[in-house]
Amino acid sequence: MQLLRKGIDLIFLDNQTISTPYIKKLLEVAESQSLVAKISLESTVRLLLIVELDRVEQERLTLIKRTKDGMAASDKNAGRPRGKLDKMTAELESDIKRYLGNRTVKQVTLMKRHNISRNTLKKYIQFVDPNCP
């Protein structure tokens, strides 16, 4: 009900009777009814929303569990291999050593020259000189 008051539209693809436009129509009908009918309709709407939101949450948790179980059962490794330096070339390594010895060479220059991000450059600097902060 708070979402309705804030103007947030909920659309349930598998159950359109719980979607916001339908709920708004029900509440408009409830306004024109007697007190008992109004309270009954509002309570019914709340119950429908609670049940549907709980069902959606359970479905989300089931999908998460299935995904994790499938990843655990798979013998493939997701993501990049640990410790693999894709763009590390001999030229980049020599440039990093020159950067570490001579700070007139700027990180930005290395990044542009080798087309790498700042985080990648920092990772490669740590690889070349583990004692560098």
N, CA, C and O atoms as CSV, one atom per row, in Angstrom:
chain,resi,resn,atom,element,x,y,z
A,1,MET,N,N,0.825,-1.190,0.000
A,1,MET,CA,C,0.000,0.000,0.000
A,1,MET,C,C,0.873,1.260,0.000
A,1,MET,O,O,0.517,2.277,-0.595
A,2,GLN,N,N,2.022,1.172,0.678
A,2,GLN,CA,C,2.933,2.320,0.687
A,2,GLN,C,C,3.446,2.605,-0.719
A,2,GLN,O,O,3.596,3.764,-1.107
A,3,LEU,N,N,3.712,1.554,-1.473
A,3,LEU,CA,C,4.186,1.743,-2.845
A,3,LEU,C,C,3.127,2.433,-3.695
A,3,LEU,O,O,3.449,3.272,-4.537
A,4,LEU,N,N,1.868,2.083,-3.476
A,4,LEU,CA,C,0.774,2.727,-4.220
A,4,LEU,C,C,0.717,4.217,-3.900
A,4,LEU,O,O,0.541,5.048,-4.791
A,5,ARG,N,N,0.869,4.545,-2.610
A,5,ARG,CA,C,0.812,5.947,-2.204
A,5,ARG,C,C,1.996,6.740,-2.761
A,5,ARG,O,O,1.877,7.936,-3.028
A,6,LYS,N,N,3.134,6.072,-2.935
A,6,LYS,CA,C,4.310,6.751,-3.478
A,6,LYS,C,C,4.267,6.859,-5.002
A,6,LYS,O,O,5.121,7.507,-5.606
A,7,GLY,N,N,3.278,6.227,-5.618
A,7,GLY,CA,C,3.121,6.311,-7.063
A,7,GLY,C,C,3.947,5.284,-7.822
A,7,GLY,O,O,4.172,5.443,-9.022
A,8,ILE,N,N,4.401,4.239,-7.149
A,8,ILE,CA,C,5.198,3.192,-7.799
A,8,ILE,C,C,4.252,2.150,-8.368
A,8,ILE,O,O,3.399,1.618,-7.658
A,9,ASP,N,N,4.408,1.862,-9.654
A,9,ASP,CA,C,3.571,0.866,-10.316
A,9,ASP,C,C,4.247,-0.496,-10.261
A,9,ASP,O,O,5.401,-0.646,-10.661
A,10,LEU,N,N,3.522,-1.479,-9.764
A,10,LEU,CA,C,3.996,-2.858,-9.751
A,10,LEU,C,C,3.284,-3.606,-10.865
A,10,LEU,O,O,2.058,-3.566,-10.967
A,11,ILE,N,N,4.049,-4.280,-11.688
A,11,ILE,CA,C,3.487,-5.069,-12.777
A,11,ILE,C,C,3.950,-6.504,-12.590
A,11,ILE,O,O,5.147,-6.787,-12.639
A,12,PHE,N,N,3.009,-7.405,-12.379
A,12,PHE,CA,C,3.312,-8.828,-12.258
A,12,PHE,C,C,2.936,-9.479,-13.575
A,12,PHE,O,O,1.757,-9.548,-13.923
A,13,LEU,N,N,3.914,-9.947,-14.297
A,13,LEU,CA,C,3.676,-10.498,-15.624
A,13,LEU,C,C,2.824,-11.754,-15.600
A,13,LEU,O,O,2.026,-11.989,-16.507
A,14,ASP,N,N,2.995,-12.563,-14.558
A,14,ASP,CA,C,2.273,-13.825,-14.503
A,14,ASP,C,C,0.912,-13.711,-13.822
A,14,ASP,O,O,0.127,-14.658,-13.868
A,15,ASN,N,N,0.615,-12.571,-13.189
A,15,ASN,CA,C,-0.661,-12.408,-12.508
A,15,ASN,C,C,-1.078,-10.936,-12.600
A,15,ASN,O,O,-0.779,-10.146,-11.705
A,16,GLN,N,N,-1.763,-10.576,-13.675
A,16,GLN,CA,C,-2.136,-9.187,-13.917
A,16,GLN,C,C,-3.162,-8.651,-12.922
A,16,GLN,O,O,-3.327,-7.437,-12.799
A,17,THR,N,N,-3.852,-9.540,-12.213
A,17,THR,CA,C,-4.864,-9.063,-11.268
A,17,THR,C,C,-4.240,-8.424,-10.038
A,17,THR,O,O,-4.946,-7.803,-9.243
A,18,ILE,N,N,-2.962,-8.561,-9.869
A,18,ILE,CA,C,-2.290,-7.960,-8.722
A,18,ILE,C,C,-1.546,-6.690,-9.143
A,18,ILE,O,O,-1.041,-5.962,-8.288
A,19,SER,N,N,-1.472,-6.420,-10.429
A,19,SER,CA,C,-0.744,-5.253,-10.910
A,19,SER,C,C,-1.412,-3.966,-10.449
A,19,SER,O,O,-2.607,-3.948,-10.156
A,20,THR,N,N,-0.643,-2.905,-10.387
A,20,THR,CA,C,-1.088,-1.633,-9.830
A,20,THR,C,C,-2.350,-1.067,-10.483
A,20,THR,O,O,-3.237,-0.623,-9.753
A,21,PRO,N,N,-2.486,-1.056,-11.816
A,21,PRO,CA,C,-3.723,-0.476,-12.389
A,21,PRO,C,C,-4.988,-1.179,-11.891
A,21,PRO,O,O,-5.988,-0.526,-11.593
A,22,TYR,N,N,-4.941,-2.488,-11.803
A,22,TYR,CA,C,-6.108,-3.235,-11.334
A,22,TYR,C,C,-6.382,-2.933,-9.861
A,22,TYR,O,O,-7.532,-2.756,-9.459
A,23,ILE,N,N,-5.319,-2.875,-9.063
A,23,ILE,CA,C,-5.474,-2.588,-7.630
A,23,ILE,C,C,-6.061,-1.187,-7.440
A,23,ILE,O,O,-6.925,-0.982,-6.587
A,24,LYS,N,N,-5.588,-0.222,-8.239
A,24,LYS,CA,C,-6.124,1.141,-8.135
A,24,LYS,C,C,-7.609,1.174,-8.454
A,24,LYS,O,O,-8.363,1.892,-7.797
A,25,LYS,N,N,-8.046,0.406,-9.457
A,25,LYS,CA,C,-9.471,0.342,-9.789
A,25,LYS,C,C,-10.269,-0.255,-8.635
A,25,LYS,O,O,-11.351,0.228,-8.300
A,26,LEU,N,N,-9.726,-1.308,-8.031
A,26,LEU,CA,C,-10.407,-1.912,-6.886
A,26,LEU,C,C,-10.549,-0.915,-5.740
A,26,LEU,O,O,-11.601,-0.838,-5.105
A,27,LEU,N,N,-9.494,-0.155,-5.480
A,27,LEU,CA,C,-9.550,0.820,-4.391
A,27,LEU,C,C,-10.501,1.967,-4.714
A,27,LEU,O,O,-11.138,2.511,-3.812
A,28,GLU,N,N,-10.604,2.344,-5.995
A,28,GLU,CA,C,-11.574,3.366,-6.382
A,28,GLU,C,C,-13.002,2.870,-6.155
A,28,GLU,O,O,-13.859,3.623,-5.693
A,29,VAL,N,N,-13.249,1.612,-6.480
A,29,VAL,CA,C,-14.563,1.011,-6.243
A,29,VAL,C,C,-14.843,0.962,-4.746
A,29,VAL,O,O,-15.969,1.192,-4.306
A,30,ALA,N,N,-13.802,0.659,-3.968
A,30,ALA,CA,C,-13.979,0.568,-2.515
A,30,ALA,C,C,-14.386,1.909,-1.919
A,30,ALA,O,O,-15.145,1.946,-0.951
A,31,GLU,N,N,-13.893,3.008,-2.479
A,31,GLU,CA,C,-14.227,4.334,-1.962
A,31,GLU,C,C,-15.723,4.636,-2.078
A,31,GLU,O,O,-16.286,5.354,-1.252
A,32,SER,N,N,-16.346,4.091,-3.096
A,32,SER,CA,C,-17.774,4.377,-3.302
A,32,SER,C,C,-18.685,3.413,-2.546
A,32,SER,O,O,-19.906,3.561,-2.591
A,33,GLN,N,N,-18.121,2.442,-1.863
A,33,GLN,CA,C,-18.913,1.434,-1.148
A,33,GLN,C,C,-19.137,1.852,0.302
A,33,GLN,O,O,-18.622,2.868,0.770
A,34,SER,N,N,-19.914,1.043,0.984
A,34,SER,CA,C,-20.160,1.291,2.409
A,34,SER,C,C,-18.880,1.007,3.194
A,34,SER,O,O,-17.915,0.474,2.646
A,35,LEU,N,N,-18.878,1.354,4.445
A,35,LEU,CA,C,-17.696,1.202,5.297
A,35,LEU,C,C,-17.230,-0.247,5.369
A,35,LEU,O,O,-16.035,-0.520,5.264
A,36,VAL,N,N,-18.153,-1.165,5.543
A,36,VAL,CA,C,-17.794,-2.578,5.648
A,36,VAL,C,C,-17.204,-3.087,4.329
A,36,VAL,O,O,-16.185,-3.778,4.330
A,37,ALA,N,N,-17.838,-2.748,3.215
A,37,ALA,CA,C,-17.334,-3.184,1.906
A,37,ALA,C,C,-15.977,-2.547,1.607
A,37,ALA,O,O,-15.095,-3.191,1.038
A,38,LYS,N,N,-15.818,-1.300,1.987
A,38,LYS,CA,C,-14.556,-0.594,1.758
A,38,LYS,C,C,-13.425,-1.264,2.529
A,38,LYS,O,O,-12.365,-1.536,1.967
A,39,ILE,N,N,-13.645,-1.525,3.792
A,39,ILE,CA,C,-12.620,-2.168,4.620
A,39,ILE,C,C,-12.326,-3.571,4.112
A,39,ILE,O,O,-11.173,-4.002,4.096
A,40,SER,N,N,-13.366,-4.280,3.699
A,40,SER,CA,C,-13.179,-5.634,3.169
A,40,SER,C,C,-12.331,-5.617,1.901
A,40,SER,O,O,-11.400,-6.411,1.771
A,41,LEU,N,N,-12.643,-4.720,0.966
A,41,LEU,CA,C,-11.878,-4.637,-0.270
A,41,LEU,C,C,-10.432,-4.231,-0.014
A,41,LEU,O,O,-9.513,-4.800,-0.603
A,42,GLU,N,N,-10.227,-3.251,0.859
A,42,GLU,CA,C,-8.857,-2.828,1.174
A,42,GLU,C,C,-8.066,-3.963,1.817
A,42,GLU,O,O,-6.895,-4.165,1.498
A,43,SER,N,N,-8.695,-4.692,2.709
A,43,SER,CA,C,-8.023,-5.833,3.353
A,43,SER,C,C,-7.714,-6.928,2.345
A,43,SER,O,O,-6.658,-7.558,2.405
A,44,THR,N,N,-8.635,-7.149,1.423
A,44,THR,CA,C,-8.412,-8.150,0.374
A,44,THR,C,C,-7.230,-7.746,-0.511
A,44,THR,O,O,-6.393,-8.577,-0.863
A,45,VAL,N,N,-7.174,-6.471,-0.862
A,45,VAL,CA,C,-6.073,-5.980,-1.686
A,45,VAL,C,C,-4.747,-6.166,-0.954
A,45,VAL,O,O,-3.771,-6.629,-1.543
A,46,ARG,N,N,-4.710,-5.811,0.309
A,46,ARG,CA,C,-3.480,-5.988,1.095
A,46,ARG,C,C,-3.072,-7.454,1.142
A,46,ARG,O,O,-1.899,-7.785,0.962
A,47,LEU,N,N,-4.031,-8.321,1.380
A,47,LEU,CA,C,-3.733,-9.748,1.438
A,47,LEU,C,C,-3.213,-10.262,0.100
A,47,LEU,O,O,-2.244,-11.021,0.060
A,48,LEU,N,N,-3.848,-9.855,-0.988
A,48,LEU,CA,C,-3.380,-10.267,-2.322
A,48,LEU,C,C,-1.947,-9.814,-2.572
A,48,LEU,O,O,-1.126,-10.579,-3.078
A,49,LEU,N,N,-1.655,-8.572,-2.218
A,49,LEU,CA,C,-0.300,-8.057,-2.419
A,49,LEU,C,C,0.717,-8.792,-1.557
A,49,LEU,O,O,1.808,-9.117,-2.027
A,50,ILE,N,N,0.377,-9.052,-0.320
A,50,ILE,CA,C,1.295,-9.766,0.582
A,50,ILE,C,C,1.579,-11.160,0.038
A,50,ILE,O,O,2.731,-11.591,-0.017
A,51,VAL,N,N,0.530,-11.854,-0.361
A,51,VAL,CA,C,0.698,-13.216,-0.879
A,51,VAL,C,C,1.542,-13.202,-2.151
A,51,VAL,O,O,2.439,-14.030,-2.307
A,52,GLU,N,N,1.262,-12.273,-3.056
A,52,GLU,CA,C,1.989,-12.223,-4.327
A,52,GLU,C,C,3.451,-11.829,-4.116
A,52,GLU,O,O,4.344,-12.416,-4.728
A,53,LEU,N,N,3.699,-10.847,-3.262
A,53,LEU,CA,C,5.078,-10.447,-2.994
A,53,LEU,C,C,5.861,-11.560,-2.304
A,53,LEU,O,O,7.050,-11.738,-2.566
A,54,ASP,N,N,5.207,-12.300,-1.435
A,54,ASP,CA,C,5.865,-13.434,-0.790
A,54,ASP,C,C,6.179,-14.524,-1.812
A,54,ASP,O,O,7.252,-15.126,-1.770
A,55,ARG,N,N,5.254,-14.775,-2.719
A,55,ARG,CA,C,5.487,-15.783,-3.759
A,55,ARG,C,C,6.651,-15.383,-4.662
A,55,ARG,O,O,7.485,-16.213,-5.023
A,56,VAL,N,N,6.692,-14.103,-5.019
A,56,VAL,CA,C,7.772,-13.606,-5.873
A,56,VAL,C,C,9.116,-13.732,-5.157
A,56,VAL,O,O,10.113,-14.119,-5.767
A,57,GLU,N,N,9.143,-13.407,-3.873
A,57,GLU,CA,C,10.386,-13.528,-3.097
A,57,GLU,C,C,10.838,-14.980,-3.017
A,57,GLU,O,O,12.028,-15.267,-3.143
A,58,GLN,N,N,9.897,-15.899,-2.809
A,58,GLN,CA,C,10.251,-17.325,-2.773
A,58,GLN,C,C,10.790,-17.788,-4.123
A,58,GLN,O,O,11.729,-18.582,-4.180
A,59,GLU,N,N,10.201,-17.295,-5.203
A,59,GLU,CA,C,10.664,-17.640,-6.539
A,59,GLU,C,C,12.078,-17.104,-6.771
A,59,GLU,O,O,12.914,-17.781,-7.369
A,60,ARG,N,N,12.339,-15.887,-6.296
A,60,ARG,CA,C,13.668,-15.297,-6.425
A,60,ARG,C,C,14.701,-16.116,-5.666
A,60,ARG,O,O,15.787,-16.376,-6.182
A,61,LEU,N,N,14.375,-16.520,-4.454
A,61,LEU,CA,C,15.296,-17.336,-3.662
A,61,LEU,C,C,15.542,-18.694,-4.315
A,61,LEU,O,O,16.660,-19.210,-4.280
A,62,THR,N,N,14.500,-19.269,-4.908
A,62,THR,CA,C,14.651,-20.549,-5.605
A,62,THR,C,C,15.581,-20.402,-6.806
A,62,THR,O,O,16.437,-21.255,-7.039
A,63,LEU,N,N,15.415,-19.320,-7.567
A,63,LEU,CA,C,16.296,-19.088,-8.712
A,63,LEU,C,C,17.749,-18.897,-8.280
A,63,LEU,O,O,18.666,-19.405,-8.926
A,64,ILE,N,N,17.953,-18.174,-7.199
A,64,ILE,CA,C,19.311,-17.981,-6.685
A,64,ILE,C,C,19.916,-19.312,-6.286
A,64,ILE,O,O,21.071,-19.597,-6.603
A,65,LYS,N,N,19.131,-20.134,-5.584
A,65,LYS,CA,C,19.636,-21.437,-5.141
A,65,LYS,C,C,19.953,-22.328,-6.337
A,65,LYS,O,O,20.993,-22.986,-6.358
A,66,ARG,N,N,19.066,-22.357,-7.332
A,66,ARG,CA,C,19.311,-23.177,-8.520
A,66,ARG,C,C,20.565,-22.726,-9.261
A,66,ARG,O,O,21.353,-23.549,-9.726
A,67,THR,N,N,20.739,-21.416,-9.364
A,67,THR,CA,C,21.920,-20.883,-10.049
A,67,THR,C,C,23.189,-21.276,-9.316
A,67,THR,O,O,24.153,-21.726,-9.937
A,68,LYS,N,N,23.197,-21.111,-8.003
A,68,LYS,CA,C,24.383,-21.473,-7.211
A,68,LYS,C,C,24.652,-22.964,-7.280
A,68,LYS,O,O,25.804,-23.380,-7.400
A,69,ASP,N,N,23.602,-23.775,-7.204
A,69,ASP,CA,C,23.770,-25.226,-7.299
A,69,ASP,C,C,24.318,-25.624,-8.663
A,69,ASP,O,O,25.183,-26.494,-8.765
A,70,GLY,N,N,23.806,-24.977,-9.716
A,70,GLY,CA,C,24.291,-25.271,-11.065
A,70,GLY,C,C,25.738,-24.879,-11.241
A,70,GLY,O,O,26.500,-25.598,-11.888
A,71,MET,N,N,26.131,-23.752,-10.680
A,71,MET,CA,C,27.532,-23.328,-10.774
A,71,MET,C,C,28.433,-24.263,-9.985
A,71,MET,O,O,29.550,-24.563,-10.407
A,72,ALA,N,N,27.946,-24.724,-8.836
A,72,ALA,CA,C,28.749,-25.638,-8.024
A,72,ALA,C,C,28.886,-27.001,-8.705
A,72,ALA,O,O,29.929,-27.646,-8.604
A,73,ALA,N,N,27.840,-27.432,-9.394
A,73,ALA,CA,C,27.872,-28.739,-10.051
A,73,ALA,C,C,28.695,-28.712,-11.339
A,73,ALA,O,O,29.170,-29.751,-11.798
A,74,SER,N,N,28.858,-27.541,-11.909
A,74,SER,CA,C,29.594,-27.432,-13.162
A,74,SER,C,C,31.092,-27.562,-12.915
A,74,SER,O,O,31.613,-27.081,-11.910
A,75,ASP,N,N,31.770,-28.217,-13.843
A,75,ASP,CA,C,33.214,-28.341,-13.711
A,75,ASP,C,C,33.927,-27.175,-14.383
A,75,ASP,O,O,35.157,-27.132,-14.394
A,76,LYS,N,N,33.185,-26.241,-14.937
A,76,LYS,CA,C,33.781,-25.050,-15.545
A,76,LYS,C,C,33.983,-23.986,-14.465
A,76,LYS,O,O,33.205,-23.885,-13.516
A,77,ASN,N,N,35.027,-23.210,-14.629
A,77,ASN,CA,C,35.281,-22.103,-13.717
A,77,ASN,C,C,34.769,-20.820,-14.341
A,77,ASN,O,O,35.059,-20.524,-15.500
A,78,ALA,N,N,34.010,-20.064,-13.572
A,78,ALA,CA,C,33.459,-18.810,-14.067
A,78,ALA,C,C,34.478,-17.694,-13.873
A,78,ALA,O,O,35.245,-17.699,-12.911
A,79,GLY,N,N,34.476,-16.748,-14.788
A,79,GLY,CA,C,35.342,-15.586,-14.658
A,79,GLY,C,C,36.729,-15.831,-15.195
A,79,GLY,O,O,37.015,-16.867,-15.795
A,80,ARG,N,N,37.586,-14.856,-14.968
A,80,ARG,CA,C,38.970,-14.954,-15.434
A,80,ARG,C,C,39.775,-15.854,-14.513
A,80,ARG,O,O,39.495,-15.945,-13.318
A,81,PRO,N,N,40.770,-16.516,-15.073
A,81,PRO,CA,C,41.674,-17.298,-14.221
A,81,PRO,C,C,42.438,-16.370,-13.285
A,81,PRO,O,O,42.857,-15.285,-13.689
A,82,ARG,N,N,42.618,-16.787,-12.043
A,82,ARG,CA,C,43.325,-15.978,-11.052
A,82,ARG,C,C,44.786,-15.816,-11.460
A,82,ARG,O,O,45.434,-16.763,-11.904
A,83,GLY,N,N,45.286,-14.595,-11.299
A,83,GLY,CA,C,46.687,-14.331,-11.549
A,83,GLY,C,C,47.074,-14.184,-13.004
A,83,GLY,O,O,48.249,-13.987,-13.312
A,84,LYS,N,N,46.120,-14.275,-13.899
A,84,LYS,CA,C,46.428,-14.148,-15.318
A,84,LYS,C,C,46.466,-12.667,-15.684
A,84,LYS,O,O,45.517,-11.925,-15.432
A,85,LEU,N,N,47.560,-12.259,-16.273
A,85,LEU,CA,C,47.733,-10.869,-16.661
A,85,LEU,C,C,47.585,-10.776,-18.173
A,85,LEU,O,O,48.554,-10.960,-18.910
A,86,ASP,N,N,46.378,-10.492,-18.628
A,86,ASP,CA,C,46.048,-10.525,-20.052
A,86,ASP,C,C,46.889,-9.567,-20.884
A,86,ASP,O,O,47.406,-9.946,-21.935
A,87,LYS,N,N,47.028,-8.332,-20.423
A,87,LYS,CA,C,47.644,-7.309,-21.251
A,87,LYS,C,C,49.099,-7.045,-20.879
A,87,LYS,O,O,49.700,-6.102,-21.394
A,88,MET,N,N,49.673,-7.853,-20.002
A,88,MET,CA,C,51.050,-7.637,-19.582
A,88,MET,C,C,51.992,-8.108,-20.681
A,88,MET,O,O,52.072,-9.297,-20.987
A,89,THR,N,N,52.701,-7.152,-21.265
A,89,THR,CA,C,53.679,-7.464,-22.303
A,89,THR,C,C,55.055,-7.093,-21.771
A,89,THR,O,O,55.175,-6.431,-20.741
A,90,ALA,N,N,56.085,-7.524,-22.477
A,90,ALA,CA,C,57.451,-7.181,-22.072
A,90,ALA,C,C,57.642,-5.668,-22.120
A,90,ALA,O,O,58.331,-5.095,-21.275
A,91,GLU,N,N,57.027,-5.023,-23.117
A,91,GLU,CA,C,57.140,-3.568,-23.240
A,91,GLU,C,C,56.476,-2.865,-22.060
A,91,GLU,O,O,57.026,-1.907,-21.519
A,92,LEU,N,N,55.297,-3.336,-21.660
A,92,LEU,CA,C,54.605,-2.743,-20.517
A,92,LEU,C,C,55.405,-2.958,-19.251
A,92,LEU,O,O,55.520,-2.051,-18.426
A,93,GLU,N,N,55.958,-4.146,-19.088
A,93,GLU,CA,C,56.748,-4.424,-17.887
A,93,GLU,C,C,57.962,-3.502,-17.818
A,93,GLU,O,O,58.280,-2.985,-16.747
A,94,SER,N,N,58.642,-3.288,-18.938
A,94,SER,CA,C,59.803,-2.383,-18.929
A,94,SER,C,C,59.369,-0.942,-18.652
A,94,SER,O,O,60.080,-0.201,-17.974
A,95,ASP,N,N,58.200,-0.543,-19.175
A,95,ASP,CA,C,57.689,0.802,-18.893
A,95,ASP,C,C,57.351,0.965,-17.413
A,95,ASP,O,O,57.584,2.027,-16.836
A,96,ILE,N,N,56.812,-0.065,-16.810
A,96,ILE,CA,C,56.492,-0.006,-15.380
A,96,ILE,C,C,57.773,0.102,-14.563
A,96,ILE,O,O,57.838,0.876,-13.608
A,97,LYS,N,N,58.781,-0.663,-14.929
A,97,LYS,CA,C,60.066,-0.571,-14.214
A,97,LYS,C,C,60.651,0.830,-14.367
A,97,LYS,O,O,61.196,1.383,-13.412
A,98,ARG,N,N,60.541,1.409,-15.568
A,98,ARG,CA,C,61.025,2.769,-15.781
A,98,ARG,C,C,60.209,3.746,-14.932
A,98,ARG,O,O,60.765,4.686,-14.363
A,99,TYR,N,N,58.889,3.528,-14.844
A,99,TYR,CA,C,58.016,4.377,-14.018
A,99,TYR,C,C,58.415,4.289,-12.555
A,99,TYR,O,O,58.460,5.307,-11.863
A,100,LEU,N,N,58.704,3.082,-12.074
A,100,LEU,CA,C,59.073,2.914,-10.674
A,100,LEU,C,C,60.423,3.561,-10.357
A,100,LEU,O,O,60.636,4.051,-9.248
A,101,GLY,N,N,61.326,3.561,-11.327
A,101,GLY,CA,C,62.639,4.157,-11.106
A,101,GLY,C,C,62.672,5.648,-11.358
A,101,GLY,O,O,63.490,6.354,-10.769
A,102,ASN,N,N,61.801,6.141,-12.217
A,102,ASN,CA,C,61.821,7.545,-12.622
A,102,ASN,C,C,60.382,8.049,-12.608
A,102,ASN,O,O,59.604,7.746,-13.513
A,103,ARG,N,N,60.033,8.817,-11.586
A,103,ARG,CA,C,58.643,9.244,-11.429
A,103,ARG,C,C,58.256,10.400,-12.347
A,103,ARG,O,O,57.161,10.947,-12.215
A,104,THR,N,N,59.127,10.778,-13.268
A,104,THR,CA,C,58.694,11.779,-14.253
A,104,THR,C,C,57.755,11.143,-15.272
A,104,THR,O,O,56.992,11.842,-15.937
A,105,VAL,N,N,57.812,9.816,-15.394
A,105,VAL,CA,C,56.856,9.084,-16.222
A,105,VAL,C,C,55.549,9.015,-15.437
A,105,VAL,O,O,55.538,8.586,-14.283
A,106,LYS,N,N,54.469,9.428,-16.047
A,106,LYS,CA,C,53.178,9.490,-15.352
A,106,LYS,C,C,52.350,8.231,-15.609
A,106,LYS,O,O,52.471,7.589,-16.652
A,107,GLN,N,N,51.512,7.898,-14.635
A,107,GLN,CA,C,50.609,6.749,-14.777
A,107,GLN,C,C,49.675,6.942,-15.971
A,107,GLN,O,O,49.391,5.996,-16.705
A,108,VAL,N,N,49.205,8.165,-16.158
A,108,VAL,CA,C,48.266,8.439,-17.239
A,108,VAL,C,C,48.908,8.130,-18.590
A,108,VAL,O,O,48.256,7.611,-19.495
A,109,THR,N,N,50.191,8.455,-18.710
A,109,THR,CA,C,50.892,8.180,-19.959
A,109,THR,C,C,50.943,6.685,-20.228
A,109,THR,O,O,50.703,6.234,-21.348
A,110,LEU,N,N,51.259,5.918,-19.181
A,110,LEU,CA,C,51.296,4.454,-19.331
A,110,LEU,C,C,49.917,3.901,-19.674
A,110,LEU,O,O,49.785,3.012,-20.516
A,111,MET,N,N,48.904,4.429,-19.022
A,111,MET,CA,C,47.546,3.946,-19.256
A,111,MET,C,C,47.124,4.182,-20.711
A,111,MET,O,O,46.566,3.294,-21.356
A,112,LYS,N,N,47.392,5.368,-21.210
A,112,LYS,CA,C,47.004,5.687,-22.585
A,112,LYS,C,C,47.841,4.899,-23.589
A,112,LYS,O,O,47.323,4.403,-24.589
A,113,ARG,N,N,49.131,4.790,-23.313
A,113,ARG,CA,C,50.024,4.122,-24.258
A,113,ARG,C,C,49.671,2.643,-24.410
A,113,ARG,O,O,49.745,2.088,-25.506
A,114,HIS,N,N,49.291,2.015,-23.308
A,114,HIS,CA,C,49.028,0.575,-23.339
A,114,HIS,C,C,47.536,0.245,-23.296
A,114,HIS,O,O,47.153,-0.924,-23.281
A,115,ASN,N,N,46.696,1.287,-23.277
A,115,ASN,CA,C,45.247,1.114,-23.314
A,115,ASN,C,C,44.739,0.232,-22.167
A,115,ASN,O,O,44.044,-0.760,-22.386
A,116,ILE,N,N,45.101,0.617,-20.951
A,116,ILE,CA,C,44.657,-0.112,-19.757
A,116,ILE,C,C,44.084,0.882,-18.756
A,116,ILE,O,O,44.357,2.081,-18.820
A,117,SER,N,N,43.292,0.365,-17.837
A,117,SER,CA,C,42.692,1.218,-16.811
A,117,SER,C,C,43.674,1.434,-15.665
A,117,SER,O,O,44.697,0.756,-15.565
A,118,ARG,N,N,43.340,2.396,-14.800
A,118,ARG,CA,C,44.194,2.693,-13.656
A,118,ARG,C,C,44.296,1.487,-12.716
A,118,ARG,O,O,45.374,1.176,-12.209
A,119,ASN,N,N,43.166,0.815,-12.491
A,119,ASN,CA,C,43.190,-0.358,-11.601
A,119,ASN,C,C,44.053,-1.474,-12.182
A,119,ASN,O,O,44.779,-2.145,-11.448
A,120,THR,N,N,43.979,-1.674,-13.493
A,120,THR,CA,C,44.809,-2.691,-14.131
A,120,THR,C,C,46.274,-2.321,-14.003
A,120,THR,O,O,47.108,-3.178,-13.713
A,121,LEU,N,N,46.595,-1.052,-14.215
A,121,LEU,CA,C,47.986,-0.607,-14.080
A,121,LEU,C,C,48.478,-0.826,-12.657
A,121,LEU,O,O,49.597,-1.298,-12.456
A,122,LYS,N,N,47.665,-0.494,-11.678
A,122,LYS,CA,C,48.069,-0.697,-10.279
A,122,LYS,C,C,48.296,-2.179,-9.992
A,122,LYS,O,O,49.234,-2.535,-9.278
A,123,LYS,N,N,47.453,-3.036,-10.536
A,123,LYS,CA,C,47.621,-4.478,-10.345
A,123,LYS,C,C,48.940,-4.939,-10.972
A,123,LYS,O,O,49.657,-5.746,-10.380
A,124,TYR,N,N,49.258,-4.436,-12.154
A,124,TYR,CA,C,50.492,-4.822,-12.835
A,124,TYR,C,C,51.721,-4.266,-12.114
A,124,TYR,O,O,52.762,-4.921,-12.073
A,125,ILE,N,N,51.607,-3.065,-11.546
A,125,ILE,CA,C,52.709,-2.501,-10.756
A,125,ILE,C,C,52.978,-3.396,-9.554
A,125,ILE,O,O,54.136,-3.653,-9.222
A,126,GLN,N,N,51.921,-3.875,-8.896
A,126,GLN,CA,C,52.088,-4.801,-7.762
A,126,GLN,C,C,52.736,-6.098,-8.212
A,126,GLN,O,O,53.514,-6.694,-7.467
A,127,PHE,N,N,52.428,-6.538,-9.413
A,127,PHE,CA,C,53.014,-7.770,-9.941
A,127,PHE,C,C,54.507,-7.592,-10.206
A,127,PHE,O,O,55.310,-8.469,-9.887
A,128,VAL,N,N,54.877,-6.437,-10.798
A,128,VAL,CA,C,56.279,-6.174,-11.123
A,128,VAL,C,C,57.094,-5.918,-9.853
A,128,VAL,O,O,58.211,-6.418,-9.718
A,129,ASP,N,N,56.533,-5.141,-8.924
A,129,ASP,CA,C,57.237,-4.827,-7.673
A,129,ASP,C,C,56.270,-5.003,-6.504
A,129,ASP,O,O,55.528,-4.080,-6.170
A,130,PRO,N,N,56.273,-6.184,-5.881
A,130,PRO,CA,C,55.335,-6.451,-4.773
A,130,PRO,C,C,55.516,-5.525,-3.582
A,130,PRO,O,O,54.593,-5.383,-2.780
A,131,ASN,N,N,56.678,-4.890,-3.438
A,131,ASN,CA,C,56.922,-3.996,-2.291
A,131,ASN,C,C,56.399,-2.596,-2.517
A,131,ASN,O,O,56.406,-1.783,-1.593
A,132,CYS,N,N,55.942,-2.291,-3.731
A,132,CYS,CA,C,55.439,-0.961,-4.049
A,132,CYS,C,C,54.049,-0.788,-3.413
A,132,CYS,O,O,53.208,-1.681,-3.505
A,133,PRO,N,N,53.813,0.376,-2.763
A,133,PRO,CA,C,52.514,0.588,-2.097
A,133,PRO,C,C,51.372,0.755,-3.046
A,133,PRO,O,O,50.233,0.939,-2.615
